[in-house]
Amino acid sequence: MPSTVVASFSYDEITEMLRITFVSGLVYQYKSVPFEIYHAMKTSGAKGIYFNQHIKGKYEFEKLDKA
């Protein structure tokens, strides 16, 4: 089921960086995100809800240029 908030996301296991592109076109990179959090988001049926409950406000982030 596509998310109404998250357009796409990717994860780098070496750096533990989670990069999320939102449907608005905004791109954020979250730092020091454990693999388990990424994997749980990947398998979640509601990506936006998972993001709000488990990532937003919990990890340092950097706003990148729009995709």
Phi and psi in radians as a Rosetta constraint file:
Dihedral C 1 N 2 CA 2 C 2 CIRCULARHARMONIC -1.177 0.35
Dihedral N 2 CA 2 C 2 N 3 CIRCULARHARMONIC 2.595 0.35
Dihedral C 2 N 3 CA 3 C 3 CIRCULARHARMONIC -1.491 0.35
Dihedral N 3 CA 3 C 3 N 4 CIRCULARHARMONIC 2.575 0.35
Dihedral C 3 N 4 CA 4 C 4 CIRCULARHARMONIC -1.529 0.35
Dihedral N 4 CA 4 C 4 N 5 CIRCULARHARMONIC -0.113 0.35
Dihedral C 4 N 5 CA 5 C 5 CIRCULARHARMONIC -2.039 0.35
Dihedral N 5 CA 5 C 5 N 6 CIRCULARHARMONIC -0.805 0.35
Dihedral C 5 N 6 CA 6 C 6 CIRCULARHARMONIC -1.713 0.35
Dihedral N 6 CA 6 C 6 N 7 CIRCULARHARMONIC 2.081 0.35
Dihedral C 6 N 7 CA 7 C 7 CIRCULARHARMONIC -1.416 0.35
Dihedral N 7 CA 7 C 7 N 8 CIRCULARHARMONIC -0.774 0.35
Dihedral C 7 N 8 CA 8 C 8 CIRCULARHARMONIC -2.849 0.35
Dihedral N 8 CA 8 C 8 N 9 CIRCULARHARMONIC 2.875 0.35
Dihedral C 8 N 9 CA 9 C 9 CIRCULARHARMONIC -2.738 0.35
Dihedral N 9 CA 9 C 9 N 10 CIRCULARHARMONIC 2.731 0.35
Dihedral C 9 N 10 CA 10 C 10 CIRCULARHARMONIC -2.511 0.35
Dihedral N 10 CA 10 C 10 N 11 CIRCULARHARMONIC 2.848 0.35
Dihedral C 10 N 11 CA 11 C 11 CIRCULARHARMONIC -2.446 0.35
Dihedral N 11 CA 11 C 11 N 12 CIRCULARHARMONIC 2.429 0.35
Dihedral C 11 N 12 CA 12 C 12 CIRCULARHARMONIC -1.954 0.35
Dihedral N 12 CA 12 C 12 N 13 CIRCULARHARMONIC 1.917 0.35
Dihedral C 12 N 13 CA 13 C 13 CIRCULARHARMONIC -1.112 0.35
Dihedral N 13 CA 13 C 13 N 14 CIRCULARHARMONIC -0.574 0.35
Dihedral C 13 N 14 CA 14 C 14 CIRCULARHARMONIC -1.202 0.35
Dihedral N 14 CA 14 C 14 N 15 CIRCULARHARMONIC -0.806 0.35
Dihedral C 14 N 15 CA 15 C 15 CIRCULARHARMONIC -1.634 0.35
Dihedral N 15 CA 15 C 15 N 16 CIRCULARHARMONIC -0.159 0.35
Dihedral C 15 N 16 CA 16 C 16 CIRCULARHARMONIC 1.001 0.35
Dihedral N 16 CA 16 C 16 N 17 CIRCULARHARMONIC 0.701 0.35
Dihedral C 16 N 17 CA 17 C 17 CIRCULARHARMONIC -1.760 0.35
Dihedral N 17 CA 17 C 17 N 18 CIRCULARHARMONIC 2.248 0.35
Dihedral C 17 N 18 CA 18 C 18 CIRCULARHARMONIC -1.909 0.35
Dihedral N 18 CA 18 C 18 N 19 CIRCULARHARMONIC 2.087 0.35
Dihedral C 18 N 19 CA 19 C 19 CIRCULARHARMONIC -1.887 0.35
Dihedral N 19 CA 19 C 19 N 20 CIRCULARHARMONIC 2.163 0.35
Dihedral C 19 N 20 CA 20 C 20 CIRCULARHARMONIC -2.114 0.35
Dihedral N 20 CA 20 C 20 N 21 CIRCULARHARMONIC 2.250 0.35
Dihedral C 20 N 21 CA 21 C 21 CIRCULARHARMONIC -1.846 0.35
Dihedral N 21 CA 21 C 21 N 22 CIRCULARHARMONIC 2.142 0.35
Dihedral C 21 N 22 CA 22 C 22 CIRCULARHARMONIC -1.575 0.35
Dihedral N 22 CA 22 C 22 N 23 CIRCULARHARMONIC 2.798 0.35
Dihedral C 22 N 23 CA 23 C 23 CIRCULARHARMONIC -1.067 0.35
Dihedral N 23 CA 23 C 23 N 24 CIRCULARHARMONIC -0.391 0.35
Dihedral C 23 N 24 CA 24 C 24 CIRCULARHARMONIC -1.239 0.35
Dihedral N 24 CA 24 C 24 N 25 CIRCULARHARMONIC -0.244 0.35
Dihedral C 24 N 25 CA 25 C 25 CIRCULARHARMONIC 1.723 0.35
Dihedral N 25 CA 25 C 25 N 26 CIRCULARHARMONIC -0.194 0.35
Dihedral C 25 N 26 CA 26 C 26 CIRCULARHARMONIC -1.232 0.35
Dihedral N 26 CA 26 C 26 N 27 CIRCULARHARMONIC 2.498 0.35
Dihedral C 26 N 27 CA 27 C 27 CIRCULARHARMONIC -2.164 0.35
Dihedral N 27 CA 27 C 27 N 28 CIRCULARHARMONIC 2.257 0.35
Dihedral C 27 N 28 CA 28 C 28 CIRCULARHARMONIC -2.198 0.35
Dihedral N 28 CA 28 C 28 N 29 CIRCULARHARMONIC 2.539 0.35
Dihedral C 28 N 29 CA 29 C 29 CIRCULARHARMONIC -2.059 0.35
Dihedral N 29 CA 29 C 29 N 30 CIRCULARHARMONIC 2.104 0.35
Dihedral C 29 N 30 CA 30 C 30 CIRCULARHARMONIC -1.770 0.35
Dihedral N 30 CA 30 C 30 N 31 CIRCULARHARMONIC 2.339 0.35
Dihedral C 30 N 31 CA 31 C 31 CIRCULARHARMONIC -1.753 0.35
Dihedral N 31 CA 31 C 31 N 32 CIRCULARHARMONIC 2.613 0.35
Dihedral C 31 N 32 CA 32 C 32 CIRCULARHARMONIC 0.981 0.35
Dihedral N 32 CA 32 C 32 N 33 CIRCULARHARMONIC 0.740 0.35
Dihedral C 32 N 33 CA 33 C 33 CIRCULARHARMONIC -1.590 0.35
Dihedral N 33 CA 33 C 33 N 34 CIRCULARHARMONIC 2.088 0.35
Dihedral C 33 N 34 CA 34 C 34 CIRCULARHARMONIC -1.086 0.35
Dihedral N 34 CA 34 C 34 N 35 CIRCULARHARMONIC 2.597 0.35
Dihedral C 34 N 35 CA 35 C 35 CIRCULARHARMONIC -0.942 0.35
Dihedral N 35 CA 35 C 35 N 36 CIRCULARHARMONIC -0.664 0.35
Dihedral C 35 N 36 CA 36 C 36 CIRCULARHARMONIC -1.044 0.35
Dihedral N 36 CA 36 C 36 N 37 CIRCULARHARMONIC -0.651 0.35
Dihedral C 36 N 37 CA 37 C 37 CIRCULARHARMONIC -1.181 0.35
Dihedral N 37 CA 37 C 37 N 38 CIRCULARHARMONIC -0.804 0.35
Dihedral C 37 N 38 CA 38 C 38 CIRCULARHARMONIC -1.032 0.35
Dihedral N 38 CA 38 C 38 N 39 CIRCULARHARMONIC -0.837 0.35
Dihedral C 38 N 39 CA 39 C 39 CIRCULARHARMONIC -1.082 0.35
Dihedral N 39 CA 39 C 39 N 40 CIRCULARHARMONIC -0.715 0.35
Dihedral C 39 N 40 CA 40 C 40 CIRCULARHARMONIC -1.126 0.35
Dihedral N 40 CA 40 C 40 N 41 CIRCULARHARMONIC -0.665 0.35
Dihedral C 40 N 41 CA 41 C 41 CIRCULARHARMONIC -1.167 0.35
Dihedral N 41 CA 41 C 41 N 42 CIRCULARHARMONIC -0.727 0.35
Dihedral C 41 N 42 CA 42 C 42 CIRCULARHARMONIC -1.040 0.35
Dihedral N 42 CA 42 C 42 N 43 CIRCULARHARMONIC -0.674 0.35
Dihedral C 42 N 43 CA 43 C 43 CIRCULARHARMONIC -1.610 0.35
Dihedral N 43 CA 43 C 43 N 44 CIRCULARHARMONIC -0.092 0.35
Dihedral C 43 N 44 CA 44 C 44 CIRCULARHARMONIC -1.220 0.35
Dihedral N 44 CA 44 C 44 N 45 CIRCULARHARMONIC 2.507 0.35
Dihedral C 44 N 45 CA 45 C 45 CIRCULARHARMONIC -1.405 0.35
Dihedral N 45 CA 45 C 45 N 46 CIRCULARHARMONIC -0.294 0.35
Dihedral C 45 N 46 CA 46 C 46 CIRCULARHARMONIC -2.264 0.35
Dihedral N 46 CA 46 C 46 N 47 CIRCULARHARMONIC 1.511 0.35
Dihedral C 46 N 47 CA 47 C 47 CIRCULARHARMONIC -1.049 0.35
Dihedral N 47 CA 47 C 47 N 48 CIRCULARHARMONIC -0.759 0.35
Dihedral C 47 N 48 CA 48 C 48 CIRCULARHARMONIC -1.099 0.35
Dihedral N 48 CA 48 C 48 N 49 CIRCULARHARMONIC -0.757 0.35
Dihedral C 48 N 49 CA 49 C 49 CIRCULARHARMONIC -1.143 0.35
Dihedral N 49 CA 49 C 49 N 50 CIRCULARHARMONIC -0.763 0.35
Dihedral C 49 N 50 CA 50 C 50 CIRCULARHARMONIC -1.059 0.35
Dihedral N 50 CA 50 C 50 N 51 CIRCULARHARMONIC -0.790 0.35
Dihedral C 50 N 51 CA 51 C 51 CIRCULARHARMONIC -0.986 0.35
Dihedral N 51 CA 51 C 51 N 52 CIRCULARHARMONIC -0.864 0.35
Dihedral C 51 N 52 CA 52 C 52 CIRCULARHARMONIC -1.113 0.35
Dihedral N 52 CA 52 C 52 N 53 CIRCULARHARMONIC -0.615 0.35
Dihedral C 52 N 53 CA 53 C 53 CIRCULARHARMONIC -1.464 0.35
Dihedral N 53 CA 53 C 53 N 54 CIRCULARHARMONIC -0.524 0.35
Dihedral C 53 N 54 CA 54 C 54 CIRCULARHARMONIC -2.132 0.35
Dihedral N 54 CA 54 C 54 N 55 CIRCULARHARMONIC -0.195 0.35
Dihedral C 54 N 55 CA 55 C 55 CIRCULARHARMONIC -2.156 0.35
Dihedral N 55 CA 55 C 55 N 56 CIRCULARHARMONIC -0.900 0.35
Dihedral C 55 N 56 CA 56 C 56 CIRCULARHARMONIC -0.984 0.35
Dihedral N 56 CA 56 C 56 N 57 CIRCULARHARMONIC 2.191 0.35
Dihedral C 56 N 57 CA 57 C 57 CIRCULARHARMONIC 1.406 0.35
Dihedral N 57 CA 57 C 57 N 58 CIRCULARHARMONIC -0.040 0.35
Dihedral C 57 N 58 CA 58 C 58 CIRCULARHARMONIC -1.901 0.35
Dihedral N 58 CA 58 C 58 N 59 CIRCULARHARMONIC -0.317 0.35
Dihedral C 58 N 59 CA 59 C 59 CIRCULARHARMONIC -2.249 0.35
Dihedral N 59 CA 59 C 59 N 60 CIRCULARHARMONIC 2.538 0.35
Dihedral C 59 N 60 CA 60 C 60 CIRCULARHARMONIC -1.119 0.35
Dihedral N 60 CA 60 C 60 N 61 CIRCULARHARMONIC 2.494 0.35
Dihedral C 60 N 61 CA 61 C 61 CIRCULARHARMONIC -2.463 0.35
Dihedral N 61 CA 61 C 61 N 62 CIRCULARHARMONIC 2.899 0.35
Dihedral C 61 N 62 CA 62 C 62 CIRCULARHARMONIC -2.342 0.35
Dihedral N 62 CA 62 C 62 N 63 CIRCULARHARMONIC 2.291 0.35
Dihedral C 62 N 63 CA 63 C 63 CIRCULARHARMONIC -1.482 0.35
Dihedral N 63 CA 63 C 63 N 64 CIRCULARHARMONIC 2.224 0.35
Dihedral C 63 N 64 CA 64 C 64 CIRCULARHARMONIC -1.802 0.35
Dihedral N 64 CA 64 C 64 N 65 CIRCULARHARMONIC 3.006 0.35
Dihedral C 64 N 65 CA 65 C 65 CIRCULARHARMONIC -1.098 0.35
Dihedral N 65 CA 65 C 65 N 66 CIRCULARHARMONIC 2.721 0.35
Dihedral C 65 N 66 CA 66 C 66 CIRCULARHARMONIC -1.029 0.35
Dihedral N 66 CA 66 C 66 N 67 CIRCULARHARMONIC 2.640 0.35
